[in-house]
Amino acid sequence: MQKEMKWPLILFAVGVFMAALDNGIITSSLTTLNASFGVSPTWGAWTITLYTLGLAISVPIAGKLSDRYGRKKLFLIEVALFGIGSLLVALSTSFTFFLIARVIQALGGGGIFIIASSYVLSKFPVQRQGTALGLLGGMNGIAAILGPNVGAFILDVTGNWHWLFLINVPIAILLFIAGMKFIQEEQELNRAAVDWSGIAVLTLGVLGLMYSFSNLDGVNLVQSLGSPMFYGFFLAGVTLLVVFYFMEKRLEGSDREPVVSTQLLGIASFRWTLLIAFFSGAILASVIFIPGFVEQYLGVSSSASGYWFTPLALASGIGAGGGGYLVDRKGPIWTLSVAGLVSAVGFLLFPLWVEQIWQFVIASILVGVGFGMMLGAPVNVLVTEQAGENNKGIAVATSSLFRQMAMAIAPTIFAGFLARSFSNLGVNIQSGLAERGIEVSPAMLEQYASEGAAGGDISSMMAGISRIPDVNIREALLQAVHQTTNQGYSGLFWSAVIFSVLTLVVALVTGRLRQKEKQNQIQDGSVGSI
C-alpha cells in the first residue's frame, strides 16, 4: 500500500477505535459515576443515552459537511470536538455539565467513521476498498465489544473515573497533528449551499424517533407502546421525517443540494441496503449481552467473565478483515450472505448447545466472524455504488444512521427477554421445589421470587442462596435461577438468529435488485458502477 494511503488509513482506524470505545467504556463505571454525582441509576443511564443520541445527530451532519468542506477538515474538527468533549467530561463538577460535555464528545466521535469510510471509497482503488473498509469496521466492532472490559481495567488501575476520559485527550492531540500532516486534501468539493433547515428537521426527527424507543419498558413492552411518552415522540419523529423527505424532494435541481438525495432513496437496492445496515446494528447490540450470559448462565465470576469475551472480539476483527477481503474478491452480496449464515449458526448454538465454557468459545467465535464481516466493507460498498462522488459521504452517513438507530432500539427488546424471564422466577422456584418434594411457606416462596425479579442481580441472588443451610432447598433454588436465566437468554439469542437470517434474505433480495438495475442501465445506455 502506498505511503499516502497507509498513514491516513492508520489514523482513521485509530480515530474510529477511540470514538467507538467511548460508548462502552463508561458502562463499567456507571455505579461509580452515579455515586460521584449523587444521581439515581435512572438519571445515570442518560450518560449513555445522550451519547448515543449525539452520535446519531452527528452522522448526517458530518456526512453532508464532509462533501462540502472536505474530509480532512471535517476529520480534524471531529477529532478536536471529541478531545475537547473528553476533557470537559473529565473536568465536570456537576452532572448537568457532565451530560452537556458528553453531547459535545458524541458530536465529535460520531462523524469519524463516516469521514473515514467515504475517504476510503473515494481515494482507494476499487480492488482495495473492501480490505480498507474491513479494517475500519473491525476497529468499530472490536471497540464496541471491548469497551466495558477496557473501562473496568482503567478503573481498577487508576481508581478514578476521570481517567476514562482524560486518556482520550493526548490521543486526540496526536491524531489532530498527524492528520494535518498525513491526510492529503485532493477532494472535489461540493459548493452547493448547505440545506441547514433540512439538517435541523432531520435531526429533530431522528431525536424524536430514538427518544421514543428509549421510553419503552422491556418487561411490559406491549403496554409501554401505548404510553404517550412513546407514541407521542414516535409520531412526532415520523411526521418530521416525512416532512424532511418532501423538503428534500423540492430541492432536487435547485441551487441548494438536499441533505439526502431523494433520487438515491428512490433506488430500490439503496433502500434495501439501509435495511441491512439496520439489521447489522441490531446484531451488534445483541453481542453486548454476551458477557452477562457468561457470568449469569455459565457461572463465570464477574472478574473473569471479560477475559472469555476476548475470542469473540478477536474473531470480529478477523471477520471484518476477512469480510473486506471477500468484498474485493467475491462482492458485497456474497459476503453479506455468508456473514448472515455464519452469524445465524453461531447464535443458534447458544440456546441449543452451549452448556460449557469451551462450547461458548466456539459459538462466540462464529458470531464474531459473522457480524464482523457485516461491519464496514459490504454495506458501505453497496450504499455508495450509485451515490456519485459528491454524495458518498451522506450515503455512508445514512447507512450508519440506520445502524445507530438499531443499536439504540434493539437493546430494549433484548433486555425485555431477560426482564420478563425473571418475572417467571417464582413459578420456576415452585416447580423445582415440588419436584424435590420440598414444601416452603408462601411468604418464603414470595421472598425468593421477589429477590430475583427485583432487577435480576444474579451475583447478589446467588450469594444469598449460597448461605441457605438446607442443601436440597439451595440446589432447587440454584436450578430455578439457572432455568430462568436460560429462558431469558434463549429468547434473546433466538431474536439474534432472526436478525441474522433477515440479513441473509435481504442481501439476496438486494443482489437481485442490483442485477435488474444494471440491466435497466444497460438498456438505457448508461451503465453505472453496480
C-alpha positions in Angstrom: 0.0 0.0 0.0 1.3 3.4 -0.9 2.5 5.7 1.9 0.0 8.4 1.1 -2.8 5.8 1.6 -1.3 3.8 4.5 -0.9 6.7 7.0 -4.4 8.2 6.6 -5.9 4.7 7.0 -4.0 4.1 10.2 -5.1 7.5 11.6 -8.7 6.8 10.6 -8.6 3.4 12.2 -7.2 4.8 15.5 -9.9 7.5 15.4 -12.7 5.1 14.8 -11.5 2.8 17.6 -11.2 5.8 20.0 -14.7 7.1 19.2 -16.4 3.7 19.3 -14.7 2.6 22.5 -16.1 5.5 24.5 -19.7 4.4 24.5 -18.9 1.0 26.0 -16.1 2.1 28.3 -18.5 4.1 30.5 -20.8 1.1 31.3 -18.2 -0.3 33.7 -18.2 2.9 35.8 -21.9 3.8 35.9 -22.2 2.9 39.6 -19.1 5.0 40.4 -20.3 7.9 38.3 -23.8 7.8 39.9 -22.3 7.8 43.4 -19.9 10.6 42.5 -22.6 12.9 41.3 -25.3 11.7 43.7 -27.8 10.7 41.0 -30.1 7.8 40.6 -29.4 4.9 38.2 -32.3 6.2 36.0 -30.5 9.6 35.6 -27.2 7.8 35.3 -28.4 6.0 32.2 -28.6 9.3 30.4 -24.8 9.3 30.2 -25.2 6.5 27.7 -28.5 7.7 26.1 -27.3 11.2 25.4 -24.0 9.9 23.9 -26.0 7.6 21.6 -28.3 10.4 20.5 -25.3 12.7 19.9 -23.7 10.1 17.7 -27.0 9.8 15.7 -27.2 13.6 15.3 -23.6 14.0 14.1 -23.8 11.2 11.5 -25.9 13.1 8.8 -24.3 16.4 9.6 -20.7 15.2 9.3 -21.6 13.2 6.2 -23.0 16.2 4.4 -20.4 18.8 5.6 -17.6 16.5 4.6 -18.9 16.6 1.0 -18.9 20.4 1.1 -15.9 21.4 3.1 -13.6 18.4 2.7 -13.0 15.2 4.6 -9.6 16.3 6.0 -11.1 19.5 7.5 -14.1 17.7 9.0 -11.9 14.9 10.4 -9.8 17.4 12.2 -12.9 19.2 13.5 -14.4 16.0 14.7 -11.2 14.9 16.5 -10.9 18.3 18.1 -14.5 18.2 19.3 -14.1 14.7 20.7 -10.9 15.7 22.5 -12.4 18.9 23.9 -15.6 17.0 24.9 -13.5 14.3 26.7 -11.6 16.9 28.6 -14.8 18.7 29.6 -16.3 15.4 30.8 -13.3 14.6 32.9 -13.4 18.1 34.5 -17.1 18.1 35.1 -18.1 19.4 38.5 -21.9 18.8 38.1 -24.0 16.2 36.5 -25.6 18.7 34.2 -22.2 19.9 32.9 -21.2 16.2 32.6 -24.2 15.5 30.3 -23.5 18.6 28.1 -19.9 17.6 27.7 -20.9 14.0 26.7 -23.0 15.5 23.9 -20.0 17.6 22.7 -17.9 14.4 22.8 -20.5 12.5 20.8 -20.8 15.2 18.2 -17.1 14.8 17.6 -17.0 11.0 17.7 -20.0 10.2 15.5 -18.6 11.6 12.3 -15.1 10.0 12.3 -16.3 6.6 11.0 -18.3 8.3 8.2 -15.5 10.5 7.1 -13.0 7.6 7.2 -15.3 5.4 5.1 -16.0 8.0 2.5 -12.3 8.8 2.3 -11.5 5.1 1.5 -14.3 4.9 -1.1 -13.0 8.0 -2.9 -9.2 7.6 -2.6 -8.6 3.8 -2.6 -8.6 1.7 -5.8 -11.8 -0.4 -6.1 -9.9 -3.6 -5.6 -8.6 -2.5 -2.2 -11.6 -0.7 -0.8 -13.1 -3.8 0.8 -10.0 -4.6 2.7 -9.6 -1.0 4.0 -13.3 -0.7 4.9 -13.0 -4.1 6.7 -10.2 -2.7 8.8 -12.3 0.3 9.8 -15.3 -1.9 10.5 -13.2 -4.2 12.6 -11.9 -1.3 14.7 -15.5 -0.2 15.2 -16.8 -3.6 16.2 -13.8 -4.6 18.4 -14.0 -1.3 20.3 -17.8 -1.7 20.9 -17.2 -5.2 22.3 -14.1 -4.4 24.4 -15.3 -1.1 25.8 -16.7 -2.4 29.1 -13.6 -4.5 29.8 -11.2 -1.7 28.9 -13.2 0.6 31.2 -13.1 -1.8 34.1 -9.3 -2.2 33.7 -8.7 1.6 33.7 -11.0 1.9 36.7 -9.2 -0.8 38.6 -5.7 0.6 37.8 -6.4 4.3 38.5 -9.4 4.0 40.9 -10.7 7.3 39.3 -13.4 7.5 36.6 -11.9 10.8 35.3 -9.1 8.8 33.6 -11.7 7.0 31.4 -12.0 10.3 29.5 -8.6 12.0 30.1 -6.9 9.2 28.3 -8.7 10.4 25.1 -7.1 13.9 25.2 -3.5 13.0 24.3 -4.7 10.5 21.6 -6.9 13.2 20.1 -4.0 15.7 20.1 -1.7 13.2 18.3 -4.4 12.4 15.8 -5.0 16.1 15.1 -1.3 16.8 14.5 -0.8 13.6 12.4 -4.0 14.3 10.4 -2.7 17.7 9.4 0.5 16.2 8.1 -0.5 12.9 6.5 -4.1 13.3 5.2 -4.0 14.7 1.7 -6.8 17.0 0.6 -7.5 16.3 -3.0 -11.3 16.2 -2.8 -13.5 17.9 -5.3 -15.8 19.9 -3.0 -19.5 20.3 -3.4 -20.1 24.0 -3.4 -23.9 23.9 -3.3 -25.5 25.8 -0.4 -25.9 23.7 2.7 -29.6 22.8 3.5 -29.5 23.8 7.2 -33.2 23.7 7.5 -33.2 20.1 6.2 -30.4 19.2 8.7 -32.4 20.7 11.5 -35.7 18.8 10.6 -33.8 15.5 10.1 -32.0 16.0 13.5 -35.3 16.6 15.3 -37.0 13.7 13.6 -34.2 11.3 14.5 -34.1 12.6 18.0 -37.9 12.1 18.4 -37.8 8.6 17.0 -34.9 7.4 19.1 -36.1 9.1 22.3 -39.5 7.4 21.9 -37.8 3.9 21.9 -35.8 4.9 25.0 -39.1 5.2 26.8 -40.2 1.6 26.2 -40.3 -0.8 29.1 -38.7 -4.2 28.3 -40.8 -6.0 30.9 -44.1 -4.5 29.8 -43.3 -3.9 26.2 -46.9 -4.1 24.8 -48.3 -1.8 27.5 -45.5 0.7 27.1 -46.3 1.0 23.4 -49.5 2.8 24.5 -47.6 5.3 26.7 -47.8 8.9 25.5 -44.0 9.1 26.1 -43.6 6.5 23.4 -46.2 7.2 20.8 -46.1 11.0 21.2 -42.4 11.2 20.4 -42.7 8.4 17.9 -45.4 10.1 15.8 -43.6 13.4 16.1 -40.4 11.8 14.8 -42.1 10.0 11.9 -44.0 13.2 11.0 -40.8 15.2 10.9 -39.1 12.6 8.8 -42.0 12.7 6.3 -41.8 16.5 6.2 -38.0 16.2 5.7 -38.5 13.9 2.7 -40.8 16.3 0.9 -38.5 19.2 1.8 -35.6 17.4 0.2 -37.6 16.4 -2.8 -38.4 20.1 -3.5 -34.7 20.9 -3.5 -33.9 18.5 -6.3 -32.5 20.6 -9.2 -32.3 23.8 -7.2 -29.2 25.8 -6.1 -29.3 24.2 -2.7 -28.5 20.5 -2.6 -30.6 18.3 -0.3 -29.1 16.6 2.7 -30.1 13.2 1.4 -30.7 12.7 -2.3 -34.3 11.6 -2.8 -33.1 10.1 -6.1 -30.9 7.8 -4.0 -33.9 6.9 -1.8 -35.8 6.1 -5.0 -33.3 3.3 -5.9 -34.7 0.0 -4.6 -31.3 -1.5 -3.9 -30.3 1.6 -1.8 -33.4 1.3 0.4 -32.8 -2.5 0.9 -29.2 -1.8 1.8 -30.3 0.6 4.5 -32.4 -2.3 5.9 -29.3 -4.5 6.0 -27.5 -1.7 7.9 -30.3 -1.7 10.4 -30.2 -5.4 11.0 -26.4 -5.4 11.4 -26.9 -2.7 14.1 -29.4 -5.0 15.9 -27.0 -7.9 15.7 -24.2 -5.8 17.2 -26.5 -4.7 20.0 -27.2 -8.3 20.9 -23.5 -9.1 21.2 -23.3 -6.6 24.1 -25.3 -9.0 26.2 -23.0 -12.0 25.8 -20.7 -11.1 28.8 -23.8 -11.3 31.0 -24.5 -14.7 29.6 -21.0 -15.9 30.6 -21.4 -14.6 34.1 -25.1 -15.4 34.8 -25.6 -18.6 32.9 -22.2 -20.3 32.7 -21.3 -19.2 36.3 -18.0 -17.5 35.5 -17.1 -14.8 38.1 -17.5 -11.2 37.1 -13.8 -10.5 37.4 -13.0 -13.3 34.9 -16.0 -13.1 32.5 -14.5 -10.3 30.5 -11.5 -12.5 29.5 -13.8 -15.0 27.9 -15.1 -12.2 25.7 -11.7 -11.9 24.1 -12.2 -14.7 21.5 -15.3 -13.0 20.2 -13.6 -9.7 19.9 -10.6 -11.2 18.1 -13.0 -13.1 15.8 -14.9 -10.0 15.0 -11.7 -8.3 13.9 -10.7 -11.3 11.8 -14.3 -11.4 10.4 -14.1 -7.7 9.5 -10.8 -8.1 7.7 -11.9 -11.3 6.0 -15.2 -9.6 5.0 -13.3 -6.8 3.4 -11.1 -9.3 1.5 -14.2 -11.2 0.3 -15.8 -8.0 -0.9 -12.8 -7.3 -3.1 -12.9 -10.8 -4.5 -16.5 -12.0 -4.3 -18.5 -8.9 -4.0 -20.6 -7.4 -1.2 -23.7 -9.6 -1.7 -21.8 -12.8 -1.5 -20.0 -11.5 1.6 -23.2 -10.4 3.4 -24.9 -13.8 2.6 -22.0 -15.7 4.2 -22.0 -13.3 7.1 -25.7 -13.7 7.8 -25.4 -17.5 7.6 -22.3 -17.8 9.9 -23.8 -15.4 12.4 -27.1 -17.3 12.4 -25.4 -20.6 13.1 -23.3 -19.0 15.9 -26.3 -17.5 17.7 -28.3 -20.7 17.2 -25.7 -22.7 19.1 -26.2 -20.6 22.2 -29.8 -21.8 23.1 -29.4 -25.3 21.6 -25.9 -26.4 22.6 -23.9 -24.1 24.8 -23.6 -25.5 28.4 -19.8 -25.4 29.0 -17.3 -22.6 28.5 -15.5 -24.4 25.6 -18.8 -24.6 23.8 -19.3 -20.9 24.4 -15.9 -20.1 22.8 -16.8 -22.0 19.6 -20.2 -20.3 19.4 -18.9 -16.9 20.1 -16.1 -17.2 17.5 -18.8 -18.0 14.9 -20.9 -15.0 16.0 -17.8 -12.7 16.0 -16.7 -13.8 12.5 -20.3 -13.4 11.2 -21.2 -10.0 12.5 -17.6 -8.8 11.9 -18.0 -9.5 8.2 -21.0 -7.2 8.1 -19.2 -4.2 9.5 -17.6 -1.6 7.3 -17.0 -3.0 3.9 -20.0 -4.7 2.3 -22.7 -2.2 3.4 -20.6 0.8 2.6 -19.7 -0.5 -0.8 -23.4 -1.2 -1.6 -24.7 2.0 -0.3 -22.3 4.2 -2.3 -22.0 2.5 -5.6 -24.6 4.7 -7.2 -24.2 7.8 -5.0 -21.6 9.6 -7.1 -18.5 11.4 -5.8 -20.5 14.3 -4.3 -22.8 12.1 -2.3 -20.6 9.3 -0.9 -20.3 11.0 2.5 -24.0 11.3 3.0 -24.7 7.9 1.6 -22.4 6.3 4.2 -23.8 8.6 6.8 -27.4 7.4 6.0 -26.5 3.7 6.4 -24.6 4.5 9.6 -27.6 6.4 10.9 -29.8 3.3 10.4 -27.3 1.1 12.1 -27.0 3.6 15.0 -30.8 3.7 15.4 -30.9 -0.1 15.6 -28.2 -0.1 18.2 -30.4 2.3 20.3 -33.7 0.4 19.7 -32.7 -3.2 19.9 -31.3 -3.3 23.5 -34.8 -2.5 24.8 -36.1 -5.6 23.0 -33.2 -7.8 24.1 -33.3 -6.7 27.7 -37.0 -7.3 27.8 -36.4 -11.1 27.3 -34.2 -11.1 30.4 -36.5 -9.0 32.5 -39.6 -11.0 31.6 -37.9 -14.3 32.3 -37.2 -13.1 35.9 -40.9 -12.4 36.3 -41.3 -16.2 36.0 -38.8 -17.0 38.6 -41.4 -17.7 41.3 -43.1 -20.3 39.1 -39.7 -22.0 38.4 -38.8 -22.0 42.1 -42.2 -23.5 43.0 -41.8 -26.1 40.3 -38.3 -27.0 41.3 -39.2 -27.4 45.0 -42.2 -29.5 44.1 -40.1 -31.9 42.0 -37.9 -32.5 45.1 -40.8 -32.8 47.4 -39.9 -29.7 49.4 -42.6 -27.5 51.0 -41.9 -23.9 52.0 -44.2 -21.3 53.3 -45.9 -18.9 50.8 -44.1 -16.0 52.5 -40.7 -17.6 52.0 -41.5 -18.5 48.4 -42.6 -14.9 47.7 -39.3 -13.7 49.2 -37.2 -15.9 46.9 -39.1 -14.8 43.8 -39.1 -11.1 44.7 -35.3 -11.1 45.3 -34.8 -12.4 41.7 -37.4 -10.3 40.0 -36.2 -7.1 41.6 -33.7 -6.4 38.9 -32.0 -9.6 38.1 -28.9 -9.0 40.2 -27.6 -12.5 39.8 -24.5 -12.0 41.9 -26.4 -10.9 44.9 -29.0 -13.5 44.5 -26.5 -16.3 44.1 -24.6 -15.1 47.2 -27.8 -15.1 49.2 -28.7 -18.6 48.0 -25.3 -20.0 48.9 -25.9 -19.1 52.5 -29.1 -21.3 52.8 -28.1 -24.2 55.1 -30.6 -26.7 53.6 -28.7 -28.4 50.7 -31.9 -29.5 48.9 -33.5 -26.1 49.0 -30.3 -24.5 47.9 -29.9 -26.8 44.9 -33.5 -26.3 44.0 -33.2 -22.5 44.0 -29.9 -22.6 42.0 -31.6 -24.8 39.4 -34.6 -22.4 39.2 -32.3 -19.4 38.7 -30.3 -21.3 36.1 -33.6 -22.3 34.3 -34.9 -18.7 34.5 -31.6 -17.2 33.1 -31.7 -19.8 30.3 -35.2 -18.8 29.3 -34.3 -15.1 29.1 -31.1 -15.6 27.1 -32.7 -18.1 24.8 -35.3 -15.6 23.7 -32.5 -13.0 23.2 -30.4 -15.3 21.1 -33.3 -16.6 19.0 -34.1 -12.9 18.2 -30.5 -12.5 17.1 -30.9 -15.6 14.9 -33.9 -14.0 13.2 -32.0 -10.7 12.6 -29.1 -12.8 11.1 -31.4 -14.7 8.8 -33.1 -11.5 7.8 -29.7 -10.1 6.8 -29.1 -13.1 4.6 -32.5 -12.8 3.0 -32.4 -9.1 2.4 -28.9 -9.4 1.0 -30.1 -11.9 -1.6 -33.1 -9.7 -2.5 -30.7 -6.7 -2.8 -28.5 -8.8 -5.2 -31.4 -9.5 -7.4 -32.4 -5.8 -7.5 -28.9 -4.8 -8.4 -28.9 -7.2 -11.3 -32.2 -5.7 -12.6 -30.9 -2.1 -12.1 -27.8 -3.0 -14.1 -29.8 -4.5 -16.9 -32.0 -1.4 -17.0 -29.0 0.9 -17.1 -27.5 -1.1 -20.0 -30.8 -0.8 -21.9 -30.8 2.9 -21.2 -27.3 3.2 -22.5 -25.8 4.4 -19.2 -24.0 1.7 -17.3 -23.4 2.6 -13.6 -21.0 1.0 -11.2 -23.3 -1.6 -9.9 
